[in-house]
Amino acid sequence: MGTTSSDGTLIESAHDNVGARKRRSGLMTVRSGIFYLSLVLAGVLSVLFLPELLSTLATGWTATGAAELGIHRLHIMGIATVVTIFLLGLFAQAYRPKARVASMWGAFIVITSVTAGTVWYGVGRPEEVIPFFVLTGIALVAHPAGRRLFRRGDSYSPALLGLVALAAVPLLAFISTELGASTGTLDSHGIMGHHVMMVGLAVAPLAYGVFAALGFEGWRLASWLAAVPMGYYGLMSISFPAQSSSAGVLWGSAAIVWALAFVIVAEYSRRSGSDVLRRSR
């Protein structure tokens, strides 16, 4: 009787384990479906709302583009940069999302900052911004990495952390200036939500940069997504120094130097044995 009871217990336990595995597998399948559906819907929204805006990244440099954008040239191209960097971080999750955690966080923080500013100040186009925020939030919650979203990698970069800290001071000052321009009596830039959206351009290098520096999975891609908006903004500031929100030639040049330094340090740290560039935890 003891043997029979023991065998029965073992069989029942095995059945329970199989059932538990099936339930976990089913839950993971549902989560994965929700995750990828959110990316697909974000792609549909991008096709519906964004082609004209994103094209200004190229057409804005032409004489025709300059005439069409006028005094809003830097703002429109800057907003297109914010949107592009956000979308790259989000859509990078479509392939090997568990290895793109840093970019997922960067994209979520960028769209959160833009949505909060748009809603709080009641400017811009919240009807277009909020859906992207909702879909990005769903993608974050349903992300295949699960709890690994909160885990750092095996190494981090003191040098990249230093560069993020160095950039934080002027970027926070820029954010303060742009938010200040979104209150009180608003000009056409403020009413259209340009200043609030430009805040996202300053948040992006910090958001992607911090997670890259801390060594979250996918830190290499995140380091590029941190550097590109800074470098592009620097180029615009040098090219359009008289336009609203331009940092001018000096600070624009500094932004380009920072972007180049961030990418160079990130790439070189992959091969270097220096603890300053990359240190094991």
N, C-alpha and C positions, 0 to 999 in steps of 0.2 A: 504493500500500500504506500510506503514511503517513496519507493522508486517511482510509482505511478504519479503520485502527487508532485514529486520534483519535476518529472518530465512535463507534466501538465503546466506547472508554473513557468518552466522555461519556454514552452510553446506559446503560452499566453503573453509572456514578456516579449518574445520575438515579434508576435503579432502587434503588440503595442508600439514597439520600435518602428516597425514597418509603417504603421499608421501615422506615427509622428513624423516620420520622414516624408511621407506622402503629403501631409498637411503643410509641412515647411516648404516642400517643393511647389505645392499649389500656391501658397502665399507669395513665394518668390516670383512665380510666373505672373501673378496678378500685379505685383509691384513693378516688375519689368515692363509689363504692358502699359501701365499707367505712366511710367517714366518715359518710354519711347513715344507714347501718344502725345505727351506734353511737348516733346521736341518737334513732333510733326505739326502740331497746331501752331507752335511758335514759328515754324517755317512757313506755314500758310499765311500767318499774319505778316510776316516779313515780305512775302510776295505781294500782299494786298496793299501794305502801307508804305514800304520803305524804298523801293527801287529808285524813285526820283531823288530822294534825299541822299542815298548812298552814292549815286552817280556824281554828286557834287564833289566828291573826293578827287575826281579827275577833271570834271568840267569846270570846277571852280578856278582852276589855274589858267583857263583860256580867257581871251578877251570877251567872248560872248557870255561866258559864265560870270565874269566879273561885272558885266553890264546888268545881267539879270539879278544877281544877288545884291549888288550895290553896297550900302552901308552894313548889310547883314552878312557879308561875305565870310568873314572869319567865324562868326557865330554859327552859320549854317554848316560850314565845313567842319567846325569843331564838334557840333552836335552829331554830324555824320561819323566822325571819328569815335565818339562815345558809343554810338549805336553799333558800329562795326566791331569794336573791341569787346563789347558785351556779347554780341552774337557769336563771335569767334570762341569766346570762353564757353558759351552755352552749347553751341553745336559741336564743339570738340568732344562733348560727352557722347555723341552718337557712336563713336568708335572707342572701344576699351575704356569705358567710363571709370572703372576702378583705378585706372592709371592716370586719370585727369582730374583728380580731386581738387588740386590747387586752383585750376581754372574754373571749376564749378563754384567755389567760394568767391572767387573774384567777380564772376558774372553776377552772382546773387547780390553781392554788396553794391556793385555799381547800379544795378536796376533798382535796388532798394533805396539808395540815396536819391536817385532821380525821381522815383515815384513819390517819396516823402516830400521832396521839395515842390513838386508839381501840385500835389494835393494840398499841402500846407499853405502855400502862397496863392493857390487858386489861379495859376497861370498855365500857359502852354496847352498841351493836348492830353489831358488825363485819360480820355477815352481810348487813346492809343497806347499810353504808357502802362496803365493798370493791368490790362490783359497780359502783357509780357511779364509783369511782376508776379501775377498769379500763377502763370505757367512755369515760371522759373522756380517759384516756391514749391510747386507740386513736384517738379523734377528733383529738387533738393531733398524733399521728404521721401520720395520714392527711389532715390538714387541706389543703384546696385551695390555701392560700397557700404551702405548701411552705417554701422557704428564706426567703420574705418574712415568715414568723413572727418572724424575728430582726432584721428591719429596722425602724428607727424611721421616722417620717414626716418631712415637710419642716420641721417646727417643733416646739418644745417650750415648756413654760410654767415659767419660774423661780418665778412666784408659787404655782403648784400644787405644785411641788417643795418650796417653803418650807412650805406647809400640811401636806404629808405628813410632813416632818421634824418639824414642831411636834406633830403627833398621835402620832408614833412613840414619844416618851418615855412618855406615860401609857398608850398601848396596850401597849407592851412590859412595863410594870409590871403591867398587868392580866393579860397572858398569864402572867407569872411567878407571880402570885397564884393564878390558876386551875389551873395545872399543879401548884403546891404543894399545892393542895387535893385533888389526884388521887392523892396518895401517902400512905403510912402507913395509919392507921385511918380508913376511909372511912365517911361518913354516907350517907344515902339518895341525896343529890345525886351524890356521887362514884361510888357503885356503879352508878348508872344512866348514868354517863358525861356528866352535865350539864356539869361543869366543863371537860372536854376539848372538848366541842362549843362551849362559849362562847368558847374560844380562836379558833374560826373566825370569830366575830363581831368579834374584834379584828383578825384577819388580813385580812378582806375589805376594809376601807377602805385598808389599806396596799397590798395586792396590786393591786386595781383602780386605786387612786390613783397608784401609781408609774407604771404603764403609760399612764395617762391623761396624767400630767404630762410624761412623756418623749415624748409625741406619737405613740405607735404608732397604726396605722390603727384607727379606731373609738374614738378617745380620748374623744369627747363622751359616748357611751353609758357607757363605763367610768367617767367622772367621776360620773355619776348613781349607778351601782352602788357606787361608793365612798362616796358621801354618804348614801344611804338607810339602810344598816344603822346607821351612826353616829347619825343623827338619830332613828331608831326606838328604838335602845337608850337614848338620852338621854331620850326621852319615857317609856319604861318605868321608868327610874331615878327620874325625878321622881314618877311615879305610884305606884310600889311601892318606896319608899325602904328599907323594912325587910326586903325579901326578899334572899336570898342572891345575890351577884354584882351587886347594885345599886350604882351609883356615887354615889347620893345626889342631892340636889337641885342642889347647886352644880356638881359635875362633869357631871351629867346635862344641865344648862343649857349648860355649855361644849361638850358633844358636839353639841347642837342648833345652837349658833352656828357651830361648825366645819363642820357639814354644809351649812348655808346658805351660808357663805362659800365653800366648795369649789364648789358648784353655780354661785353667782353669778360667781365668778372664771372658771370654765370657760366659761360662756355668754357673758360679756362679752368674754372674750379672743378670741372668734370675730370680733368687729367692731372691737375696739380696735387701734390701731396701736402701742400701748405695748410696748416690748421686755421690760418687767417681766412683763406678762401673757402674751405669746406672742412668742417669738423664733425667727426663721428659722435653720436650721442652715447 
